[in-house]
């Protein structure tokens, strides 16, 4: 049951963090909760597939936001908002990639 809850929490936190309307203190708090849930998942091999799928989805979103940002002219409000969103998405992608690396390292070391 805890696995289901942890995965559901990860998905929920990712959805919140993918938005651009979070205040910085809320983003920080949700990021900490995401990391905590990811740590719960890092103890079981079956979660590697889950983490890798989320990382792939994150890369797609990152590429989409990069392309979207490029459609806005430099110096416009839209470009500034897209830049902020891109930074958030890049940070989130780093967290997802880190979870995948931690799980792969555990597998290599025989820890799972």
SERO-4910 file (N, C-alpha, C, O; in steps of 0.05 Angstrom, whole numbers):
BEGIN
 pado doro    nc1    nc2    nc3   cac1   cac2   cac3    cc1    cc2    cc3    oc1    oc2    oc3
  Unk    A     16    -24      0      0      0      0     17     25      0     11     45    -14
  Unk    A     39     25     16     56     49     17     68     55    -10     72     79    -16
  Unk    A     73     35    -27     84     40    -53     64     56    -70     72     75    -84
  Unk    A     39     48    -69     19     62    -84     17     91    -75     15    109    -91
  Unk    A     17     95    -49     15    122    -38     39    138    -46     36    162    -53
  Unk    A     63    127    -44     87    141    -51     87    149    -80     94    172    -87
  Unk    A     79    131    -98     77    137   -126     56    158   -132     61    177   -148
  Unk    A     33    156   -119     12    176   -122     22    204   -113     16    224   -125
  Unk    A     36    204    -90     47    229    -80     68    241    -99     67    265   -104
  Unk    A     85    224   -111    105    234   -130     90    247   -154     97    269   -162
  Unk    A     70    233   -164     55    244   -187     42    270   -180     42    289   -196
  Unk    A     30    272   -156     17    296   -147     37    319   -145     32    342   -154
  Unk    A     59    314   -132     80    335   -128     91    344   -155     96    367   -159
  Unk    A     95    325   -173    105    332   -200     85    350   -214     93    370   -227
  Unk    A     60    344   -212     39    360   -225     40    389   -213     38    408   -228
  Unk    A     42    391   -187     43    417   -174     68    433   -183     67    456   -189
  Unk    A     91    419   -183    116    432   -190    118    439   -219    134    457   -227
  Unk    A    104    426   -236    104    432   -265     89    458   -271     92    469   -293
  Unk    A     73    467   -252     59    492   -256     77    516   -252     99    514   -241
  Unk    A     68    539   -260     85    563   -258     74    582   -237     85    604   -233
  Unk    A     53    574   -223     39    593   -205     47    589   -176     36    603   -158
  Unk    A     66    572   -170     74    568   -142     92    590   -132    110    599   -145
  Unk    A     87    598   -107    105    617    -94    131    602    -87    130    578    -84
  Unk    A    153    616    -86    179    603    -81    179    586    -55    190    564    -56
  Unk    A    167    595    -34    167    579     -9    150    554    -12    156    533     -1
  Unk    A    128    556    -27    112    532    -33    127    512    -50    126    488    -46
  Unk    A    141    522    -70    157    505    -88    178    491    -72    183    467    -77
  Unk    A    191    505    -54    212    492    -37    200    470    -19    211    449    -17
  Unk    A    177    476     -7    164    456     10    156    431     -6    160    409      3
  Unk    A    144    435    -29    135    413    -45    158    397    -56    157    373    -58
  Unk    A    180    411    -63    204    397    -72    215    379    -50    223    356    -56
  Unk    A    215    388    -25    225    372     -3    207    348      1    217    326      6
  Unk    A    181    351     -2    162    328      0    167    309    -23    166    284    -19
  Unk    A    172    319    -47    178    301    -70    203    285    -64    203    261    -69
  Unk    A    224    297    -55    248    283    -49    244    261    -28    254    239    -30
  Unk    A    228    268     -8    221    248     13    207    224      1    213    201      8
  Unk    A    188    229    -16    173    207    -29    191    191    -48    189    166    -49
  Unk    A    209    205    -62    228    190    -79    246    173    -63    253    150    -71
  Unk    A    254    182    -39    271    166    -22    257    140    -14    269    119    -11
  Unk    A    231    142     -9    216    118     -2    216     97    -25    216     73    -21
  Unk    A    216    108    -50    215     90    -73    243     79    -80    245     59    -95
  Unk    A    263     90    -69    290     82    -77    299     56    -64    323     50    -65
  Unk    A    281     42    -52    289     17    -38    279     -8    -53    283    -30    -44
  Unk    A    267     -4    -77    255    -27    -90    260    -25   -120    255     -4   -132
  Unk    A    270    -46   -132    277    -47   -160    253    -40   -178    257    -27   -199
  Unk    A    229    -49   -171    206    -43   -189    201    -14   -193    187     -6   -211
  Unk    A    212      2   -176    208     31   -178    226     44   -199    221     67   -206
  Unk    A    246     30   -208    263     41   -228    247     47   -254    251     68   -266
  Unk    A    230     28   -262    214     33   -285    196     57   -281    193     74   -300
  Unk    A    184     59   -258    167     82   -252    183    108   -254    174    128   -266
  Unk    A    207    108   -242    224    132   -242    233    139   -271    233    162   -278
  Unk    A    240    119   -286    249    124   -313    226    135   -331    231    152   -348
  Unk    A    202    125   -327    179    136   -342    175    165   -335    169    181   -353
  Unk    A    177    171   -310    173    199   -302    195    217   -313    190    240   -320
  Unk    A    219    206   -314    242    222   -325    238    226   -355    244    248   -365
  Unk    A    228    206   -369    223    209   -398    201    230   -402    204    248   -419
  Unk    A    180    229   -386    159    249   -388    170    277   -382    162    297   -395
  Unk    A    188    278   -363    200    304   -355    217    315   -378    217    339   -383
  Unk    A    232    297   -391    249    307   -414    231    317   -436    237    338   -449
  Unk    A    209    304   -441    190    314   -462    179    341   -454    178    359   -471
  Unk    A    172    344   -429    161    370   -420    183    391   -422    177    414   -430
  Unk    A    207    385   -414    229    403   -415    233    413   -444    237    437   -449
  Unk    A    233    394   -463    237    402   -491    214    419   -501    218    438   -516
  Unk    A    190    412   -492    166    428   -500    169    457   -489    164    476   -504
  Unk    A    176    460   -464    179    487   -452    201    502   -466    199    526   -470
  Unk    A    223    489   -473    245    502   -487    235    513   -514    241    536   -521
  Unk    A    221    496   -528    210    505   -554    190    527   -551    190    546   -567
  Unk    A    173    526   -531    154    547   -525    168    573   -519    160    594   -529
  Unk    A    188    572   -503    203    596   -495    215    609   -520    215    634   -522
  Unk    A    225    593   -538    238    604   -562    218    618   -580    225    634   -597
  Unk    A    192    613   -576    172    626   -593    166    655   -584    152    670   -598
  Unk    A    176    662   -561    171    689   -550    196    707   -555    219    698   -554
  Unk    A    190    732   -561    211    751   -567    226    758   -541    215    758   -519
  Unk    A    252    763   -543    269    771   -521    257    797   -509    249    815   -523
  Unk    A    258    798   -482    250    822   -468    220    824   -463    211    843   -449
  Unk    A    204    805   -473    175    806   -468    168    793   -441    184    776   -431
  Unk    A    145    799   -431    135    787   -406    132    757   -410    138    741   -392
  Unk    A    122    749   -433    118    721   -439    145    706   -438    146    683   -427
  Unk    A    165    717   -449    192    705   -449    203    702   -421    214    682   -414
  Unk    A    199    723   -405    208    722   -377    193    700   -361    206    686   -346
  Unk    A    167    697   -366    152    676   -352    161    649   -362    164    630   -346
  Unk    A    166    646   -388    176    621   -399    203    614   -388    209    591   -383
  Unk    A    220    634   -384    247    630   -373    245    619   -344    259    600   -337
  Unk    A    227    631   -329    223    621   -301    212    593   -301    222    576   -285
  Unk    A    193    587   -318    182    560   -319    204    540   -328    205    518   -317
  Unk    A    220    548   -347    241    531   -356    261    524   -334    269    501   -331
  Unk    A    268    543   -318    286    538   -295    273    518   -276    287    500   -267
  Unk    A    248    522   -270    234    503   -252    233    475   -264    238    456   -249
  Unk    A    228    473   -289    226    447   -302    254    434   -303    256    409   -299
  Unk    A    274    449   -308    302    438   -308    309    428   -280    321    407   -278
  Unk    A    302    443   -259    308    434   -232    293    408   -226    304    390   -213
  Unk    A    268    407   -234    252    383   -229    263    359   -244    264    337   -234
  Unk    A    272    364   -269    284    342   -284    309    332   -271    314    308   -272
  Unk    A    324    349   -259    348    341   -245    341    322   -222    354    302   -218
  Unk    A    320    328   -208    310    310   -186    302    283   -197    309    262   -185
  Unk    A    288    283   -219    279    257   -231    302    241   -240    303    216   -236
  Unk    A    321    254   -253    345    239   -263    361    229   -239    372    207   -241
  Unk    A    363    244   -218    377    235   -194    365    210   -183    380    192   -175
  Unk    A    339    209   -181    326    185   -171    333    161   -188    339    139   -177
  Unk    A    332    164   -214    339    142   -232    368    133   -227    374    109   -226
  Unk    A    386    152   -224    414    145   -219    418    130   -193    433    111   -191
  Unk    A    404    140   -172    406    127   -146    396     98   -148    408     80   -136
  Unk    A    374     94   -162    363     67   -164    382     49   -181    387     26   -173
  Unk    A    393     59   -202    412     44   -219    437     37   -203    447     15   -204
  Unk    A    446     56   -187    470     51   -171    465     29   -150    482     12   -145
  Unk    A    441     29   -138    434      8   -119    433    -19   -133    442    -39   -121
  Unk    A    423    -20   -157    422    -45   -171    450    -55   -177    456    -79   -174
  Unk    A    467    -37   -187    495    -44   -193    510    -55   -169    526    -73   -171
  Unk    A    504    -42   -146    519    -50   -122    506    -74   -108    516    -83    -88
  Unk    A    484    -84   -119    470   -106   -107    454    -99    -83    446   -116    -67
  Unk    A    448    -73    -80    433    -64    -56    403    -68    -58    389    -64    -38
  Unk    A    393    -76    -82    364    -80    -84    359   -110    -88    336   -118    -91
***
